[in-house]
Amino acid sequence: MTAARKAPTSPSNTALAGQLLRVLAWYGAEPIPRTLLDALDADTSQVVHALGELAAYNMIPLDGESVTVHRLVQAVACTPDPATRTGRPPTSTPPANELPA
């Protein structure tokens, strides 16, 4: 019998981990300096914990100074979800049908 891996239970950290993954996925597959994450509007300890969650689920490999995202993980994280539209880059312009008239 194989034990199923449970999803993280902390909603705030799970949300932050998802947001981080969607942001990091828009960078190239080269190592991303962790100092770039200092500009995020989140507590440093929360960012470190969220990165740890992503690493625990093998979504990202971590080292002391950088983060990388595998190209396949990038492709999935950047794929638009029609229901939530979370696949767009975080700073992208909304689609034309969402712009004010």
C-alpha positions, 0 to 999 in steps of 0.5 A: 500500500502506497501512502498518498501525499497530503496537500499542505494544510496552511491556506496562507502558505499554500496560497503564497506557494502557488503565487510564487510558483506562478511568478517564478514560472515566467522566468527562464529555466536558468537559476533565479537569484533568491534576492529577486524575491525580496521585492515581494509583498510578503514576510521573508519567513513566509517566502522561505516557508513557501519555497520549502513547500514547493521544494518538498513537493518537488516543484522546484529545486532550491539551493542557498542562492537561487531557485530553478523551475523545470521547463515542464513545471513552467509550462503547466504553471503558465497554462491559463486556467479559464476559470481563474485566469491564473496562467497569465503573467502577474503584471500582464494587461488584462484581455481586451474584453476585461478592459474598461470601456 
